[in-house]
Amino acid sequence: MINIARGPGGAAVAACCGPDVPPDVEEEDAMLFAVEELESEICKLRGLLQMLHEDQPDVLEDVFEFHVGSLISHASPEHHARIRACAQEMLAAIQALPRRRDDDTADFRLMPALGLRPA
């Protein structure tokens, strides 16, 4: 059992949970993401994968596997297959996006009259 009211900020956590949530919950239930948290984490993962697709495509799949494994470990078992299937679809969609070409980068000129450029 975990007492959610114990530890730094515990009183605030217990107050946010409301009177319907007992202060003691099973440890495995405390580790699971709520649906809103899971959706938020998936959105963050999508953004991270999009950045990696552009800048570091060689590590994209390793980062993907690590984070999907983490999401699955914090979800109830009946959702594991669905999370993995949705994540695979998301990865395929991101990998299908065109990548920026090297000559596509922005041209920053601090003082064009002097011909100065960032280092």
Jmol script that loads the backbone (N, CA, C; Angstrom):
load data "model"
ATOM      1  N   MET A   1       0.833  -1.186   0.000  1.00  0.00           N
ATOM      2  CA  MET A   1       0.000   0.000   0.000  1.00  0.00           C
ATOM      3  C   MET A   1       0.875   1.246   0.000  1.00  0.00           C
ATOM      4  N   ILE A   2       0.414   2.266  -0.706  1.00  0.00           N
ATOM      5  CA  ILE A   2       1.094   3.557  -0.735  1.00  0.00           C
ATOM      6  C   ILE A   2       0.144   4.588  -0.158  1.00  0.00           C
ATOM      7  N   ASN A   3       0.652   5.408   0.737  1.00  0.00           N
ATOM      8  CA  ASN A   3      -0.139   6.499   1.284  1.00  0.00           C
ATOM      9  C   ASN A   3       0.151   7.723   0.429  1.00  0.00           C
ATOM     10  N   ILE A   4      -0.832   8.136  -0.400  1.00  0.00           N
ATOM     11  CA  ILE A   4      -0.601   9.239  -1.336  1.00  0.00           C
ATOM     12  C   ILE A   4      -0.492  10.578  -0.635  1.00  0.00           C
ATOM     13  N   ALA A   5      -0.876  10.655   0.633  1.00  0.00           N
ATOM     14  CA  ALA A   5      -0.795  11.913   1.378  1.00  0.00           C
ATOM     15  C   ALA A   5       0.556  12.076   2.064  1.00  0.00           C
ATOM     16  N   ARG A   6       1.437  11.085   1.947  1.00  0.00           N
ATOM     17  CA  ARG A   6       2.732  11.135   2.617  1.00  0.00           C
ATOM     18  C   ARG A   6       3.786  11.683   1.661  1.00  0.00           C
ATOM     19  N   GLY A   7       4.764  12.402   2.188  1.00  0.00           N
ATOM     20  CA  GLY A   7       5.860  12.906   1.380  1.00  0.00           C
ATOM     21  C   GLY A   7       5.655  14.351   0.977  1.00  0.00           C
ATOM     22  N   PRO A   8       6.662  14.940   0.292  1.00  0.00           N
ATOM     23  CA  PRO A   8       6.579  16.338  -0.107  1.00  0.00           C
ATOM     24  C   PRO A   8       5.370  16.584  -1.005  1.00  0.00           C
ATOM     25  N   GLY A   9       4.569  17.549  -0.654  1.00  0.00           N
ATOM     26  CA  GLY A   9       3.388  17.871  -1.449  1.00  0.00           C
ATOM     27  C   GLY A   9       2.264  16.882  -1.284  1.00  0.00           C
ATOM     28  N   GLY A  10       2.397  15.943  -0.370  1.00  0.00           N
ATOM     29  CA  GLY A  10       1.395  14.892  -0.202  1.00  0.00           C
ATOM     30  C   GLY A  10       0.028  15.406   0.166  1.00  0.00           C
ATOM     31  N   ALA A  11      -0.009  16.422   1.026  1.00  0.00           N
ATOM     32  CA  ALA A  11      -1.310  16.979   1.424  1.00  0.00           C
ATOM     33  C   ALA A  11      -2.020  17.582   0.221  1.00  0.00           C
ATOM     34  N   ALA A  12      -1.257  18.257  -0.644  1.00  0.00           N
ATOM     35  CA  ALA A  12      -1.849  18.844  -1.849  1.00  0.00           C
ATOM     36  C   ALA A  12      -2.343  17.754  -2.786  1.00  0.00           C
ATOM     37  N   VAL A  13      -1.573  16.677  -2.907  1.00  0.00           N
ATOM     38  CA  VAL A  13      -1.993  15.559  -3.759  1.00  0.00           C
ATOM     39  C   VAL A  13      -3.277  14.957  -3.229  1.00  0.00           C
ATOM     40  N   ALA A  14      -3.328  14.731  -1.926  1.00  0.00           N
ATOM     41  CA  ALA A  14      -4.527  14.154  -1.323  1.00  0.00           C
ATOM     42  C   ALA A  14      -5.719  15.081  -1.494  1.00  0.00           C
ATOM     43  N   ALA A  15      -5.501  16.392  -1.356  1.00  0.00           N
ATOM     44  CA  ALA A  15      -6.594  17.355  -1.522  1.00  0.00           C
ATOM     45  C   ALA A  15      -7.094  17.372  -2.959  1.00  0.00           C
ATOM     46  N   CYS A  16      -6.189  17.250  -3.921  1.00  0.00           N
ATOM     47  CA  CYS A  16      -6.583  17.249  -5.337  1.00  0.00           C
ATOM     48  C   CYS A  16      -7.365  15.994  -5.696  1.00  0.00           C
ATOM     49  N   CYS A  17      -7.055  14.898  -5.024  1.00  0.00           N
ATOM     50  CA  CYS A  17      -7.740  13.642  -5.326  1.00  0.00           C
ATOM     51  C   CYS A  17      -9.194  13.676  -4.885  1.00  0.00           C
ATOM     52  N   GLY A  18      -9.502  14.489  -3.909  1.00  0.00           N
ATOM     53  CA  GLY A  18     -10.879  14.593  -3.446  1.00  0.00           C
ATOM     54  C   GLY A  18     -11.209  13.557  -2.399  1.00  0.00           C
ATOM     55  N   PRO A  19     -12.394  13.681  -1.812  1.00  0.00           N
ATOM     56  CA  PRO A  19     -12.773  12.791  -0.713  1.00  0.00           C
ATOM     57  C   PRO A  19     -13.102  11.373  -1.156  1.00  0.00           C
ATOM     58  N   ASP A  20     -13.355  11.160  -2.451  1.00  0.00           N
ATOM     59  CA  ASP A  20     -13.727   9.828  -2.929  1.00  0.00           C
ATOM     60  C   ASP A  20     -12.538   8.894  -3.057  1.00  0.00           C
ATOM     61  N   VAL A  21     -11.322   9.450  -3.091  1.00  0.00           N
ATOM     62  CA  VAL A  21     -10.127   8.632  -3.267  1.00  0.00           C
ATOM     63  C   VAL A  21      -9.516   8.365  -1.901  1.00  0.00           C
ATOM     64  N   PRO A  22      -9.382   7.094  -1.538  1.00  0.00           N
ATOM     65  CA  PRO A  22      -8.792   6.790  -0.229  1.00  0.00           C
ATOM     66  C   PRO A  22      -7.327   7.219  -0.205  1.00  0.00           C
ATOM     67  N   PRO A  23      -6.804   7.629   0.970  1.00  0.00           N
ATOM     68  CA  PRO A  23      -5.412   8.047   1.039  1.00  0.00           C
ATOM     69  C   PRO A  23      -4.445   6.897   0.798  1.00  0.00           C
ATOM     70  N   ASP A  24      -4.891   5.665   1.023  1.00  0.00           N
ATOM     71  CA  ASP A  24      -4.054   4.499   0.770  1.00  0.00           C
ATOM     72  C   ASP A  24      -4.552   3.803  -0.489  1.00  0.00           C
ATOM     73  N   VAL A  25      -3.647   3.626  -1.462  1.00  0.00           N
ATOM     74  CA  VAL A  25      -3.998   2.922  -2.696  1.00  0.00           C
ATOM     75  C   VAL A  25      -2.980   1.820  -2.921  1.00  0.00           C
ATOM     76  N   GLU A  26      -3.369   0.816  -3.680  1.00  0.00           N
ATOM     77  CA  GLU A  26      -2.443  -0.260  -4.002  1.00  0.00           C
ATOM     78  C   GLU A  26      -1.283   0.313  -4.805  1.00  0.00           C
ATOM     79  N   GLU A  27      -0.085  -0.187  -4.569  1.00  0.00           N
ATOM     80  CA  GLU A  27       1.105   0.333  -5.228  1.00  0.00           C
ATOM     81  C   GLU A  27       0.990   0.248  -6.743  1.00  0.00           C
ATOM     82  N   GLU A  28       0.484  -0.868  -7.267  1.00  0.00           N
ATOM     83  CA  GLU A  28       0.383  -1.014  -8.721  1.00  0.00           C
ATOM     84  C   GLU A  28      -0.598  -0.013  -9.317  1.00  0.00           C
ATOM     85  N   ASP A  29      -1.679   0.342  -8.606  1.00  0.00           N
ATOM     86  CA  ASP A  29      -2.624   1.333  -9.110  1.00  0.00           C
ATOM     87  C   ASP A  29      -2.021   2.731  -9.083  1.00  0.00           C
ATOM     88  N   ALA A  30      -1.171   3.014  -8.115  1.00  0.00           N
ATOM     89  CA  ALA A  30      -0.546   4.330  -8.014  1.00  0.00           C
ATOM     90  C   ALA A  30       0.428   4.568  -9.157  1.00  0.00           C
ATOM     91  N   MET A  31       0.959   3.506  -9.739  1.00  0.00           N
ATOM     92  CA  MET A  31       1.944   3.639 -10.802  1.00  0.00           C
ATOM     93  C   MET A  31       1.314   3.775 -12.181  1.00  0.00           C
ATOM     94  N   LEU A  32       0.021   3.541 -12.308  1.00  0.00           N
ATOM     95  CA  LEU A  32      -0.632   3.592 -13.610  1.00  0.00           C
ATOM     96  C   LEU A  32      -1.001   5.019 -13.967  1.00  0.00           C
ATOM     97  N   PHE A  33      -0.856   5.352 -15.272  1.00  0.00           N
ATOM     98  CA  PHE A  33      -1.260   6.663 -15.768  1.00  0.00           C
ATOM     99  C   PHE A  33      -2.770   6.722 -15.886  1.00  0.00           C
ATOM    100  N   ALA A  34      -3.340   7.864 -15.582  1.00  0.00           N
ATOM    101  CA  ALA A  34      -4.739   8.111 -15.911  1.00  0.00           C
ATOM    102  C   ALA A  34      -4.793   8.360 -17.413  1.00  0.00           C
ATOM    103  N   VAL A  35      -5.975   8.272 -18.004  1.00  0.00           N
ATOM    104  CA  VAL A  35      -6.125   8.440 -19.453  1.00  0.00           C
ATOM    105  C   VAL A  35      -5.573   9.789 -19.901  1.00  0.00           C
ATOM    106  N   GLU A  36      -5.864  10.848 -19.150  1.00  0.00           N
ATOM    107  CA  GLU A  36      -5.398  12.183 -19.526  1.00  0.00           C
ATOM    108  C   GLU A  36      -3.874  12.262 -19.509  1.00  0.00           C
ATOM    109  N   GLU A  37      -3.263  11.637 -18.506  1.00  0.00           N
ATOM    110  CA  GLU A  37      -1.805  11.624 -18.423  1.00  0.00           C
ATOM    111  C   GLU A  37      -1.212  10.856 -19.593  1.00  0.00           C
ATOM    112  N   LEU A  38      -1.822   9.737 -19.926  1.00  0.00           N
ATOM    113  CA  LEU A  38      -1.340   8.924 -21.034  1.00  0.00           C
ATOM    114  C   LEU A  38      -1.420   9.702 -22.340  1.00  0.00           C
ATOM    115  N   GLU A  39      -2.541  10.385 -22.578  1.00  0.00           N
ATOM    116  CA  GLU A  39      -2.682  11.193 -23.789  1.00  0.00           C
ATOM    117  C   GLU A  39      -1.632  12.295 -23.832  1.00  0.00           C
ATOM    118  N   SER A  40      -1.389  12.928 -22.696  1.00  0.00           N
ATOM    119  CA  SER A  40      -0.384  13.986 -22.622  1.00  0.00           C
ATOM    120  C   SER A  40       1.005  13.441 -22.943  1.00  0.00           C
ATOM    121  N   GLU A  41       1.343  12.288 -22.387  1.00  0.00           N
ATOM    122  CA  GLU A  41       2.650  11.682 -22.639  1.00  0.00           C
ATOM    123  C   GLU A  41       2.800  11.282 -24.106  1.00  0.00           C
ATOM    124  N   ILE A  42       1.730  10.813 -24.720  1.00  0.00           N
ATOM    125  CA  ILE A  42       1.781  10.443 -26.136  1.00  0.00           C
ATOM    126  C   ILE A  42       1.999  11.678 -26.998  1.00  0.00           C
ATOM    127  N   CYS A  43       1.349  12.788 -26.653  1.00  0.00           N
ATOM    128  CA  CYS A  43       1.559  14.042 -27.393  1.00  0.00           C
ATOM    129  C   CYS A  43       3.008  14.505 -27.274  1.00  0.00           C
ATOM    130  N   LYS A  44       3.579  14.393 -26.075  1.00  0.00           N
ATOM    131  CA  LYS A  44       4.981  14.763 -25.878  1.00  0.00           C
ATOM    132  C   LYS A  44       5.886  13.862 -26.709  1.00  0.00           C
ATOM    133  N   LEU A  45       5.573  12.576 -26.727  1.00  0.00           N
ATOM    134  CA  LEU A  45       6.367  11.629 -27.506  1.00  0.00           C
ATOM    135  C   LEU A  45       6.295  11.968 -28.987  1.00  0.00           C
ATOM    136  N   ARG A  46       5.113  12.324 -29.475  1.00  0.00           N
ATOM    137  CA  ARG A  46       4.958  12.692 -30.884  1.00  0.00           C
ATOM    138  C   ARG A  46       5.868  13.879 -31.222  1.00  0.00           C
ATOM    139  N   GLY A  47       5.869  14.900 -30.375  1.00  0.00           N
ATOM    140  CA  GLY A  47       6.726  16.066 -30.608  1.00  0.00           C
ATOM    141  C   GLY A  47       8.200  15.700 -30.607  1.00  0.00           C
ATOM    142  N   LEU A  48       8.602  14.870 -29.650  1.00  0.00           N
ATOM    143  CA  LEU A  48       9.990  14.429 -29.578  1.00  0.00           C
ATOM    144  C   LEU A  48      10.381  13.657 -30.832  1.00  0.00           C
ATOM    145  N   LEU A  49       9.518  12.757 -31.275  1.00  0.00           N
ATOM    146  CA  LEU A  49       9.824  11.960 -32.466  1.00  0.00           C
ATOM    147  C   LEU A  49       9.903  12.829 -33.713  1.00  0.00           C
ATOM    148  N   GLN A  50       9.057  13.847 -33.804  1.00  0.00           N
ATOM    149  CA  GLN A  50       9.117  14.754 -34.953  1.00  0.00           C
ATOM    150  C   GLN A  50      10.447  15.504 -34.978  1.00  0.00           C
ATOM    151  N   MET A  51      10.911  15.947 -33.811  1.00  0.00           N
ATOM    152  CA  MET A  51      12.213  16.628 -33.756  1.00  0.00           C
ATOM    153  C   MET A  51      13.339  15.673 -34.129  1.00  0.00           C
ATOM    154  N   LEU A  52      13.286  14.458 -33.604  1.00  0.00           N
ATOM    155  CA  LEU A  52      14.331  13.487 -33.919  1.00  0.00           C
ATOM    156  C   LEU A  52      14.311  13.109 -35.393  1.00  0.00           C
ATOM    157  N   HIS A  53      13.140  13.032 -35.980  1.00  0.00           N
ATOM    158  CA  HIS A  53      13.014  12.713 -37.409  1.00  0.00           C
ATOM    159  C   HIS A  53      13.774  13.743 -38.241  1.00  0.00           C
ATOM    160  N   GLU A  54      13.706  14.994 -37.823  1.00  0.00           N
ATOM    161  CA  GLU A  54      14.392  16.071 -38.537  1.00  0.00           C
ATOM    162  C   GLU A  54      15.889  16.088 -38.252  1.00  0.00           C
ATOM    163  N   ASP A  55      16.242  15.972 -36.978  1.00  0.00           N
ATOM    164  CA  ASP A  55      17.615  16.247 -36.568  1.00  0.00           C
ATOM    165  C   ASP A  55      18.486  15.026 -36.299  1.00  0.00           C
ATOM    166  N   GLN A  56      17.903  13.946 -35.794  1.00  0.00           N
ATOM    167  CA  GLN A  56      18.687  12.760 -35.436  1.00  0.00           C
ATOM    168  C   GLN A  56      17.927  11.482 -35.788  1.00  0.00           C
ATOM    169  N   PRO A  57      17.676  11.249 -37.062  1.00  0.00           N
ATOM    170  CA  PRO A  57      16.873  10.080 -37.442  1.00  0.00           C
ATOM    171  C   PRO A  57      17.520   8.745 -37.075  1.00  0.00           C
ATOM    172  N   ASP A  58      18.833   8.739 -36.854  1.00  0.00           N
ATOM    173  CA  ASP A  58      19.512   7.490 -36.518  1.00  0.00           C
ATOM    174  C   ASP A  58      19.139   6.961 -35.134  1.00  0.00           C
ATOM    175  N   VAL A  59      18.655   7.808 -34.240  1.00  0.00           N
ATOM    176  CA  VAL A  59      18.274   7.352 -32.902  1.00  0.00           C
ATOM    177  C   VAL A  59      16.757   7.298 -32.714  1.00  0.00           C
ATOM    178  N   LEU A  60      16.015   7.628 -33.749  1.00  0.00           N
ATOM    179  CA  LEU A  60      14.557   7.727 -33.661  1.00  0.00           C
ATOM    180  C   LEU A  60      13.917   6.444 -33.129  1.00  0.00           C
ATOM    181  N   GLU A  61      14.236   5.314 -33.714  1.00  0.00           N
ATOM    182  CA  GLU A  61      13.580   4.067 -33.319  1.00  0.00           C
ATOM    183  C   GLU A  61      13.979   3.610 -31.919  1.00  0.00           C
ATOM    184  N   ASP A  62      15.229   3.841 -31.522  1.00  0.00           N
ATOM    185  CA  ASP A  62      15.646   3.478 -30.163  1.00  0.00           C
ATOM    186  C   ASP A  62      14.900   4.309 -29.123  1.00  0.00           C
ATOM    187  N   VAL A  63      14.793   5.605 -29.368  1.00  0.00           N
ATOM    188  CA  VAL A  63      14.068   6.488 -28.447  1.00  0.00           C
ATOM    189  C   VAL A  63      12.599   6.098 -28.414  1.00  0.00           C
ATOM    190  N   PHE A  64      12.050   5.783 -29.582  1.00  0.00           N
ATOM    191  CA  PHE A  64      10.655   5.360 -29.675  1.00  0.00           C
ATOM    192  C   PHE A  64      10.410   4.124 -28.814  1.00  0.00           C
ATOM    193  N   GLU A  65      11.235   3.100 -28.970  1.00  0.00           N
ATOM    194  CA  GLU A  65      11.057   1.857 -28.211  1.00  0.00           C
ATOM    195  C   GLU A  65      11.167   2.097 -26.709  1.00  0.00           C
ATOM    196  N   PHE A  66      12.122   2.926 -26.308  1.00  0.00           N
ATOM    197  CA  PHE A  66      12.287   3.214 -24.889  1.00  0.00           C
ATOM    198  C   PHE A  66      11.033   3.870 -24.319  1.00  0.00           C
ATOM    199  N   HIS A  67      10.540   4.911 -24.996  1.00  0.00           N
ATOM    200  CA  HIS A  67       9.402   5.657 -24.460  1.00  0.00           C
ATOM    201  C   HIS A  67       8.094   4.874 -24.542  1.00  0.00           C
ATOM    202  N   VAL A  68       7.902   4.108 -25.597  1.00  0.00           N
ATOM    203  CA  VAL A  68       6.686   3.290 -25.684  1.00  0.00           C
ATOM    204  C   VAL A  68       6.715   2.224 -24.588  1.00  0.00           C
ATOM    205  N   GLY A  69       7.870   1.638 -24.345  1.00  0.00           N
ATOM    206  CA  GLY A  69       7.993   0.676 -23.250  1.00  0.00           C
ATOM    207  C   GLY A  69       7.652   1.300 -21.908  1.00  0.00           C
ATOM    208  N   SER A  70       8.080   2.538 -21.719  1.00  0.00           N
ATOM    209  CA  SER A  70       7.760   3.250 -20.482  1.00  0.00           C
ATOM    210  C   SER A  70       6.265   3.516 -20.375  1.00  0.00           C
ATOM    211  N   LEU A  71       5.647   3.945 -21.473  1.00  0.00           N
ATOM    212  CA  LEU A  71       4.198   4.186 -21.465  1.00  0.00           C
ATOM    213  C   LEU A  71       3.439   2.906 -21.144  1.00  0.00           C
ATOM    214  N   ILE A  72       3.845   1.823 -21.764  1.00  0.00           N
ATOM    215  CA  ILE A  72       3.165   0.543 -21.552  1.00  0.00           C
ATOM    216  C   ILE A  72       3.327   0.079 -20.108  1.00  0.00           C
ATOM    217  N   SER A  73       4.498   0.313 -19.543  1.00  0.00           N
ATOM    218  CA  SER A  73       4.711  -0.124 -18.156  1.00  0.00           C
ATOM    219  C   SER A  73       3.864   0.666 -17.165  1.00  0.00           C
ATOM    220  N   HIS A  74       3.363   1.827 -17.578  1.00  0.00           N
ATOM    221  CA  HIS A  74       2.522   2.648 -16.707  1.00  0.00           C
ATOM    222  C   HIS A  74       1.054   2.600 -17.112  1.00  0.00           C
ATOM    223  N   ALA A  75       0.685   1.626 -17.920  1.00  0.00           N
ATOM    224  CA  ALA A  75      -0.712   1.470 -18.343  1.00  0.00           C
ATOM    225  C   ALA A  75      -1.199   0.093 -17.908  1.00  0.00           C
ATOM    226  N   SER A  76      -2.490  -0.028 -17.763  1.00  0.00           N
ATOM    227  CA  SER A  76      -3.031  -1.326 -17.362  1.00  0.00           C
ATOM    228  C   SER A  76      -2.873  -2.320 -18.516  1.00  0.00           C
ATOM    229  N   PRO A  77      -2.695  -3.596 -18.203  1.00  0.00           N
ATOM    230  CA  PRO A  77      -2.398  -4.615 -19.216  1.00  0.00           C
ATOM    231  C   PRO A  77      -3.394  -4.682 -20.370  1.00  0.00           C
ATOM    232  N   GLU A  78      -4.665  -4.402 -20.114  1.00  0.00           N
ATOM    233  CA  GLU A  78      -5.636  -4.487 -21.210  1.00  0.00           C
ATOM    234  C   GLU A  78      -5.427  -3.398 -22.264  1.00  0.00           C
ATOM    235  N   HIS A  79      -4.619  -2.384 -21.962  1.00  0.00           N
ATOM    236  CA  HIS A  79      -4.368  -1.297 -22.919  1.00  0.00           C
ATOM    237  C   HIS A  79      -3.040  -1.448 -23.661  1.00  0.00           C
ATOM    238  N   HIS A  80      -2.208  -2.395 -23.283  1.00  0.00           N
ATOM    239  CA  HIS A  80      -0.873  -2.521 -23.863  1.00  0.00           C
ATOM    240  C   HIS A  80      -0.897  -2.678 -25.380  1.00  0.00           C
ATOM    241  N   ALA A  81      -1.699  -3.589 -25.896  1.00  0.00           N
ATOM    242  CA  ALA A  81      -1.728  -3.839 -27.347  1.00  0.00           C
ATOM    243  C   ALA A  81      -2.200  -2.604 -28.102  1.00  0.00           C
ATOM    244  N   ARG A  82      -3.207  -1.944 -27.582  1.00  0.00           N
ATOM    245  CA  ARG A  82      -3.739  -0.741 -28.243  1.00  0.00           C
ATOM    246  C   ARG A  82      -2.704   0.386 -28.248  1.00  0.00           C
ATOM    247  N   ILE A  83      -2.013   0.577 -27.135  1.00  0.00           N
ATOM    248  CA  ILE A  83      -0.981   1.618 -27.067  1.00  0.00           C
ATOM    249  C   ILE A  83       0.119   1.329 -28.071  1.00  0.00           C
ATOM    250  N   ARG A  84       0.585   0.073 -28.109  1.00  0.00           N
ATOM    251  CA  ARG A  84       1.657  -0.276 -29.045  1.00  0.00           C
ATOM    252  C   ARG A  84       1.208  -0.088 -30.492  1.00  0.00           C
ATOM    253  N   ALA A  85      -0.024  -0.499 -30.826  1.00  0.00           N
ATOM    254  CA  ALA A  85      -0.523  -0.352 -32.199  1.00  0.00           C
ATOM    255  C   ALA A  85      -0.621   1.124 -32.591  1.00  0.00           C
ATOM    256  N   CYS A  86      -1.159   1.944 -31.705  1.00  0.00           N
ATOM    257  CA  CYS A  86      -1.271   3.383 -31.990  1.00  0.00           C
ATOM    258  C   CYS A  86       0.108   4.023 -32.114  1.00  0.00           C
ATOM    259  N   ALA A  87       1.026   3.611 -31.254  1.00  0.00           N
ATOM    260  CA  ALA A  87       2.378   4.162 -31.298  1.00  0.00           C
ATOM    261  C   ALA A  87       3.074   3.780 -32.601  1.00  0.00           C
ATOM    262  N   GLN A  88       2.888   2.549 -33.062  1.00  0.00           N
ATOM    263  CA  GLN A  88       3.484   2.120 -34.331  1.00  0.00           C
ATOM    264  C   GLN A  88       2.925   2.933 -35.497  1.00  0.00           C
ATOM    265  N   GLU A  89       1.613   3.195 -35.473  1.00  0.00           N
ATOM    266  CA  GLU A  89       1.000   4.029 -36.513  1.00  0.00           C
ATOM    267  C   GLU A  89       1.592   5.432 -36.485  1.00  0.00           C
ATOM    268  N   MET A  90       1.764   5.983 -35.290  1.00  0.00           N
ATOM    269  CA  MET A  90       2.332   7.315 -35.142  1.00  0.00           C
ATOM    270  C   MET A  90       3.760   7.351 -35.678  1.00  0.00           C
ATOM    271  N   LEU A  91       4.569   6.346 -35.350  1.00  0.00           N
ATOM    272  CA  LEU A  91       5.945   6.288 -35.833  1.00  0.00           C
ATOM    273  C   LEU A  91       5.980   6.212 -37.354  1.00  0.00           C
ATOM    274  N   ALA A  92       5.134   5.374 -37.933  1.00  0.00           N
ATOM    275  CA  ALA A  92       5.098   5.246 -39.393  1.00  0.00           C
ATOM    276  C   ALA A  92       4.713   6.571 -40.050  1.00  0.00           C
ATOM    277  N   ALA A  93       3.745   7.270 -39.468  1.00  0.00           N
ATOM    278  CA  ALA A  93       3.319   8.559 -40.026  1.00  0.00           C
ATOM    279  C   ALA A  93       4.443   9.589 -39.943  1.00  0.00           C
ATOM    280  N   ILE A  94       5.175   9.595 -38.842  1.00  0.00           N
ATOM    281  CA  ILE A  94       6.279  10.548 -38.689  1.00  0.00           C
ATOM    282  C   ILE A  94       7.409  10.218 -39.650  1.00  0.00           C
ATOM    283  N   GLN A  95       7.724   8.937 -39.801  1.00  0.00           N
ATOM    284  CA  GLN A  95       8.797   8.548 -40.713  1.00  0.00           C
ATOM    285  C   GLN A  95       8.431   8.823 -42.165  1.00  0.00           C
ATOM    286  N   ALA A  96       7.136   8.891 -42.468  1.00  0.00           N
ATOM    287  CA  ALA A  96       6.698   9.178 -43.834  1.00  0.00           C
ATOM    288  C   ALA A  96       6.782  10.669 -44.168  1.00  0.00           C
ATOM    289  N   LEU A  97       6.936  11.508 -43.151  1.00  0.00           N
ATOM    290  CA  LEU A  97       7.036  12.947 -43.392  1.00  0.00           C
ATOM    291  C   LEU A  97       8.327  13.259 -44.139  1.00  0.00           C
ATOM    292  N   PRO A  98       8.286  14.250 -45.026  1.00  0.00           N
ATOM    293  CA  PRO A  98       9.538  14.636 -45.698  1.00  0.00           C
ATOM    294  C   PRO A  98      10.486  15.282 -44.696  1.00  0.00           C
ATOM    295  N   ARG A  99      11.758  15.026 -44.878  1.00  0.00           N
ATOM    296  CA  ARG A  99      12.757  15.637 -43.999  1.00  0.00           C
ATOM    297  C   ARG A  99      13.283  16.899 -44.644  1.00  0.00           C
ATOM    298  N   ARG A 100      13.666  17.823 -43.804  1.00  0.00           N
ATOM    299  CA  ARG A 100      14.223  19.083 -44.269  1.00  0.00           C
ATOM    300  C   ARG A 100      15.563  18.824 -44.953  1.00  0.00           C
ATOM    301  N   ARG A 101      15.807  19.497 -46.043  1.00  0.00           N
ATOM    302  CA  ARG A 101      17.108  19.386 -46.711  1.00  0.00           C
ATOM    303  C   ARG A 101      18.086  20.333 -46.028  1.00  0.00           C
ATOM    304  N   ASP A 102      19.376  20.054 -46.155  1.00  0.00           N
ATOM    305  CA  ASP A 102      20.391  20.900 -45.517  1.00  0.00           C
ATOM    306  C   ASP A 102      20.332  22.335 -46.011  1.00  0.00           C
ATOM    307  N   ASP A 103      19.998  22.528 -47.281  1.00  0.00           N
ATOM    308  CA  ASP A 103      19.933  23.891 -47.812  1.00  0.00           C
ATOM    309  C   ASP A 103      18.592  24.559 -47.509  1.00  0.00           C
ATOM    310  N   ASP A 104      17.740  23.879 -46.741  1.00  0.00           N
ATOM    311  CA  ASP A 104      16.436  24.407 -46.344  1.00  0.00           C
ATOM    312  C   ASP A 104      16.490  25.196 -45.038  1.00  0.00           C
ATOM    313  N   THR A 105      17.653  25.291 -44.441  1.00  0.00           N
ATOM    314  CA  THR A 105      17.744  25.941 -43.139  1.00  0.00           C
ATOM    315  C   THR A 105      17.542  27.442 -43.269  1.00  0.00           C
ATOM    316  N   ALA A 106      17.128  28.040 -42.186  1.00  0.00           N
ATOM    317  CA  ALA A 106      16.885  29.480 -42.175  1.00  0.00           C
ATOM    318  C   ALA A 106      18.191  30.237 -42.356  1.00  0.00           C
ATOM    319  N   ASP A 107      18.096  31.382 -42.993  1.00  0.00           N
ATOM    320  CA  ASP A 107      19.259  32.227 -43.230  1.00  0.00           C
ATOM    321  C   ASP A 107      19.158  33.428 -42.294  1.00  0.00           C
ATOM    322  N   PHE A 108      19.864  33.352 -41.171  1.00  0.00           N
ATOM    323  CA  PHE A 108      19.835  34.439 -40.193  1.00  0.00           C
ATOM    324  C   PHE A 108      20.947  35.427 -40.504  1.00  0.00           C
ATOM    325  N   ARG A 109      20.578  36.672 -40.632  1.00  0.00           N
ATOM    326  CA  ARG A 109      21.574  37.724 -40.845  1.00  0.00           C
ATOM    327  C   ARG A 109      21.360  38.786 -39.784  1.00  0.00           C
ATOM    328  N   LEU A 110      22.350  38.931 -38.944  1.00  0.00           N
ATOM    329  CA  LEU A 110      22.227  39.883 -37.849  1.00  0.00           C
ATOM    330  C   LEU A 110      22.329  41.324 -38.338  1.00  0.00           C
ATOM    331  N   MET A 111      23.331  41.582 -39.143  1.00  0.00           N
ATOM    332  CA  MET A 111      23.525  42.917 -39.706  1.00  0.00           C
ATOM    333  C   MET A 111      23.903  42.727 -41.170  1.00  0.00           C
ATOM    334  N   PRO A 112      22.915  42.602 -42.057  1.00  0.00           N
ATOM    335  CA  PRO A 112      23.205  42.272 -43.452  1.00  0.00           C
ATOM    336  C   PRO A 112      24.149  43.259 -44.131  1.00  0.00           C
ATOM    337  N   ALA A 113      24.096  44.516 -43.762  1.00  0.00           N
ATOM    338  CA  ALA A 113      24.965  45.504 -44.402  1.00  0.00           C
ATOM    339  C   ALA A 113      26.436  45.227 -44.107  1.00  0.00           C
ATOM    340  N   LEU A 114      26.729  44.638 -42.959  1.00  0.00           N
ATOM    341  CA  LEU A 114      28.112  44.343 -42.588  1.00  0.00           C
ATOM    342  C   LEU A 114      28.525  42.927 -42.971  1.00  0.00           C
ATOM    343  N   GLY A 115      27.565  42.140 -43.403  1.00  0.00           N
ATOM    344  CA  GLY A 115      27.873  40.768 -43.795  1.00  0.00           C
ATOM    345  C   GLY A 115      28.153  39.850 -42.613  1.00  0.00           C
ATOM    346  N   LEU A 116      27.678  40.211 -41.424  1.00  0.00           N
ATOM    347  CA  LEU A 116      27.884  39.380 -40.234  1.00  0.00           C
ATOM    348  C   LEU A 116      26.850  38.274 -40.169  1.00  0.00           C
ATOM    349  N   ARG A 117      27.298  37.087 -39.758  1.00  0.00           N
ATOM    350  CA  ARG A 117      26.409  35.938 -39.603  1.00  0.00           C
ATOM    351  C   ARG A 117      26.701  35.283 -38.259  1.00  0.00           C
ATOM    352  N   PRO A 118      25.735  34.539 -37.713  1.00  0.00           N
ATOM    353  CA  PRO A 118      25.999  33.837 -36.442  1.00  0.00           C
ATOM    354  C   PRO A 118      27.147  32.853 -36.584  1.00  0.00           C
ATOM    355  N   ALA A 119      27.871  32.630 -35.508  1.00  0.00           N
ATOM    356  CA  ALA A 119      29.020  31.707 -35.530  1.00  0.00           C
ATOM    357  C   ALA A 119      28.558  30.285 -35.674  1.00  0.00           C
TER     358      ALA A 119
END
end "model"
wireframe off; spacefill off
backbone 0.3
color backbone group
